[in-house]
Amino acid sequence: MYDPLLDPHPGQGQPLPNSYWADHSGTAPLDDGQLQQDLTVDVAIIGAGYTGLSCAYHLATEHGVKAVVLEANQTAWGCSGRNAGFVLKSSGRKPYSVMRSQYGEAAMHGIYNEFCAGLETVKALIATGIDCDQQDAGYLRMAHKPSMIKTLQQQASLLQKEFGYQVELFNRDELHQKFVADQHAYAALRFYDGFGVNPLKLAWGYQQRARQAGAKIYSASPVTQWQQDGEHQLLITPQALVRAKKVVIASNGYTPKLLHSGVQERTLPVLSQIIVTEPLSDAQLAACNFLTSQVIMDTRALKYYYRKLPDNRILFGGRGAITGKGADDPYFARRLLDVLKLSFPALQQLRYDYSWSGWICMTLDDIPHLAQADDKGQVLYSMGYCGSGLTFSVQAGKRLAERLMGLPLPQIPLYQTALPKFPLPALRRLGQWGYFHYGMVKDRWF
Ligand SMILES: Cc1cc2nc3c(=O)[nH]c(=O)nc-3n(C[C@H](O)[C@H](O)[C@H](O)COP(=O)(O)OP(=O)(O)OC[C@H]3O[C@@H](n4cnc5c(N)ncnc54)[C@H](O)[C@@H]3O)c2cc1C
């Protein structure tokens, strides 16, 4: 599997991974094919995931700029076509309580407002008629051990006090009776406004909207070299080059290590793994009281997440291998299935039909950043969603378009500071390995 810390680019024209989404989304909509002729443009965007597509769409619809998107493989080949489809009002990994102590009250509120705006942006785009198999509203955050109930209570009270955001807290019995009888769940907070979608259909919908508005999406067109030509950026692809006044890097966890010095050594790509089981029978669903199709995540440092799909399969995810080389080792899928069976002992015979993984993009300070990668502001980026970017990447794409137009953005840390560099970047994977071991101990014992 492509490894962003080792490989020069993510390949060229590769098919989508063999995922449940690739099998259950119909035919991909038309794109503009491989770039064959040199172009001179105002804005070029690298990467056709949610960030790049949203930027192209908003540039065209709100600012009249028809951008060119260069995608190494095909639309949503990266995280946007591989994720779990949890639409949540959040991004990054930093709790609000930590934001408050690090950035202050006003910045914390600003970030919350921006996450709310992100959810509205996604809902408005879906409302244009994107069919993405939206499921029942609700996100359950489950305490994976009794000591985490207090953490959930504290979170509920902060959300209510600071933002007037009302969540419901269910005890173990209520949770098991009303939603699902997960034996590892001791309580749950229910956020009323999250929901599950088919993430690939969503990305394809964005692509269609961006092209209808005048953007060009070139697939099988990896940027393999990047040069400066006076005031222009020269993006070189295998068949042709693009001369652009401005460039947006929208490659998130798939950013090759030498793409641009402004983003180098500032992210840590981490594999997240998903399995999708065979469909559950009515008897199996009843044995787990699996009533809900709301999206579910636990309170572990090394989180597990799951949801019931429209055809009664369970999508179950968690951490994957550390390197691209290890990504296809079936051990990681089997481990997820074992954990699922611990939560649902009645499903001992259950098998999985699909397994795949993707690179989420971690940052040193646990928040995403939209910033410029060069001194002149001709190269912008947004990345670092830390595994929670389905909603915020779309908002970031909209903000990137505004920033390209010279418009001011909200004064919040997400938009004010560049991605911090990792100290000792060559040791990032060793640090990740250490964190995995710390997480395993913490999740079990503390
Ligand atoms: C297993 C998994 C589960 C997840 N689940 C959720 C979830 O449920 N909810 C949630 O909010 N978030 C989730 N995420 C994270 C979310 O999917 C991402 O934050 C989001 O899709 C990022 O979108 P993006 O457009 O920034 O990047 P991507 O979708 O990764 O797109 C980047 C694109 O850049 C292209 N590219 C890279 N280099 C080049 C180059 N040199 N030239 C041309 N193209 C290039 C790649 O081919 C790729 O297609 C999950 C991620 C994974 C891996």
Ligand as a Chemical Component Dictionary entry (heavy atoms), coordinates in Angstrom:
data_LIG
# 
_chem_comp.id                   LIG 
_chem_comp.type                 NON-POLYMER 
_chem_comp.pdbx_formal_charge   0 
_chem_comp.three_letter_code    LIG 
# 
loop_
_chem_comp_atom.comp_id 
_chem_comp_atom.atom_id 
_chem_comp_atom.alt_atom_id 
_chem_comp_atom.type_symbol 
_chem_comp_atom.charge 
_chem_comp_atom.model_Cartn_x 
_chem_comp_atom.model_Cartn_y 
_chem_comp_atom.model_Cartn_z 
_chem_comp_atom.pdbx_ordinal 
LIG C1  C1  C 0 -10.648 4.379  7.848  1  
LIG C2  C2  C 0 -11.037 5.833  8.009  2  
LIG C3  C3  C 0 -12.224 6.150  8.651  3  
LIG C4  C4  C 0 -12.583 7.492  8.810  4  
LIG N1  N1  N 0 -13.818 7.775  9.318  5  
LIG C5  C5  C 0 -14.218 9.064  9.419  6  
LIG C6  C6  C 0 -15.525 9.378  9.849  7  
LIG O1  O1  O 0 -16.352 8.504  10.035 8  
LIG N2  N2  N 0 -15.848 10.691 10.027 9  
LIG C7  C7  C 0 -14.954 11.688 9.792  10 
LIG O2  O2  O 0 -15.280 12.867 10.037 11 
LIG N3  N3  N 0 -13.732 11.431 9.289  12 
LIG C8  C8  C 0 -13.342 10.147 9.070  13 
LIG N4  N4  N 0 -12.121 9.859  8.539  14 
LIG C9  C9  C 0 -11.289 10.986 8.074  15 
LIG C10 C10 C 0 -11.827 11.617 6.785  16 
LIG O3  O3  O 0 -12.130 10.605 5.858  17 
LIG C11 C11 C 0 -10.784 12.589 6.211  18 
LIG O4  O4  O 0 -10.494 13.579 7.183  19 
LIG C12 C12 C 0 -11.251 13.295 4.950  20 
LIG O5  O5  O 0 -11.769 12.396 4.005  21 
LIG C13 C13 C 0 -10.089 14.076 4.349  22 
LIG O6  O6  O 0 -10.434 14.522 3.060  23 
LIG P1  P1  P 0 -9.352  15.219 2.162  24 
LIG O7  O7  O 0 -10.039 15.662 0.934  25 
LIG O8  O8  O 0 -8.644  16.288 2.931  26 
LIG O9  O9  O 0 -8.250  14.098 1.851  27 
LIG P2  P2  P 0 -8.377  12.740 1.027  28 
LIG O10 O10 O 0 -9.780  12.318 0.849  29 
LIG O11 O11 O 0 -7.453  11.774 1.663  30 
LIG O12 O12 O 0 -7.854  13.122 -0.419 31 
LIG C14 C14 C 0 -6.495  13.396 -0.707 32 
LIG C15 C15 C 0 -6.251  13.054 -2.162 33 
LIG O13 O13 O 0 -4.992  13.624 -2.549 34 
LIG C16 C16 C 0 -4.478  12.824 -3.571 35 
LIG N5  N5  N 0 -3.039  13.118 -3.755 36 
LIG C17 C17 C 0 -2.052  12.960 -2.835 37 
LIG N6  N6  N 0 -0.873  13.315 -3.383 38 
LIG C18 C18 C 0 -1.130  13.721 -4.654 39 
LIG C19 C19 C 0 -0.309  14.193 -5.716 40 
LIG N7  N7  N 0 1.022   14.315 -5.586 41 
LIG N8  N8  N 0 -0.899  14.525 -6.893 42 
LIG C20 C20 C 0 -2.240  14.420 -7.043 43 
LIG N9  N9  N 0 -3.060  13.945 -6.076 44 
LIG C21 C21 C 0 -2.508  13.606 -4.884 45 
LIG C22 C22 C 0 -4.761  11.412 -3.087 46 
LIG O14 O14 O 0 -4.730  10.469 -4.157 47 
LIG C23 C23 C 0 -6.125  11.556 -2.444 48 
LIG O15 O15 O 0 -7.174  11.134 -3.294 49 
LIG C24 C24 C 0 -11.715 8.539  8.360  50 
LIG C25 C25 C 0 -10.524 8.201  7.736  51 
LIG C26 C26 C 0 -10.183 6.848  7.556  52 
LIG C27 C27 C 0 -8.891  6.505  6.858  53 
# 
loop_
_chem_comp_bond.comp_id 
_chem_comp_bond.atom_id_1 
_chem_comp_bond.atom_id_2 
_chem_comp_bond.value_order 
_chem_comp_bond.pdbx_ordinal 
LIG C1  C2  SING 1  
LIG C2  C3  SING 2  
LIG C2  C26 DOUB 3  
LIG C3  C4  DOUB 4  
LIG C4  N1  SING 5  
LIG C4  C24 SING 6  
LIG N1  C5  DOUB 7  
LIG C5  C6  SING 8  
LIG C5  C8  SING 9  
LIG C6  O1  DOUB 10 
LIG C6  N2  SING 11 
LIG N2  C7  SING 12 
LIG C7  O2  DOUB 13 
LIG C7  N3  SING 14 
LIG N3  C8  DOUB 15 
LIG C8  N4  SING 16 
LIG N4  C9  SING 17 
LIG N4  C24 SING 18 
LIG C9  C10 SING 19 
LIG C10 O3  SING 20 
LIG C10 C11 SING 21 
LIG C11 O4  SING 22 
LIG C11 C12 SING 23 
LIG C12 O5  SING 24 
LIG C12 C13 SING 25 
LIG C13 O6  SING 26 
LIG O6  P1  SING 27 
LIG P1  O7  DOUB 28 
LIG P1  O8  SING 29 
LIG P1  O9  SING 30 
LIG O9  P2  SING 31 
LIG P2  O10 DOUB 32 
LIG P2  O11 SING 33 
LIG P2  O12 SING 34 
LIG O12 C14 SING 35 
LIG C14 C15 SING 36 
LIG C15 O13 SING 37 
LIG C15 C23 SING 38 
LIG O13 C16 SING 39 
LIG C16 N5  SING 40 
LIG C16 C22 SING 41 
LIG N5  C17 SING 42 
LIG N5  C21 SING 43 
LIG C17 N6  DOUB 44 
LIG N6  C18 SING 45 
LIG C18 C19 SING 46 
LIG C18 C21 DOUB 47 
LIG C19 N7  SING 48 
LIG C19 N8  DOUB 49 
LIG N8  C20 SING 50 
LIG C20 N9  DOUB 51 
LIG N9  C21 SING 52 
LIG C22 O14 SING 53 
LIG C22 C23 SING 54 
LIG C23 O15 SING 55 
LIG C24 C25 DOUB 56 
LIG C25 C26 SING 57 
LIG C26 C27 SING 58 
# 
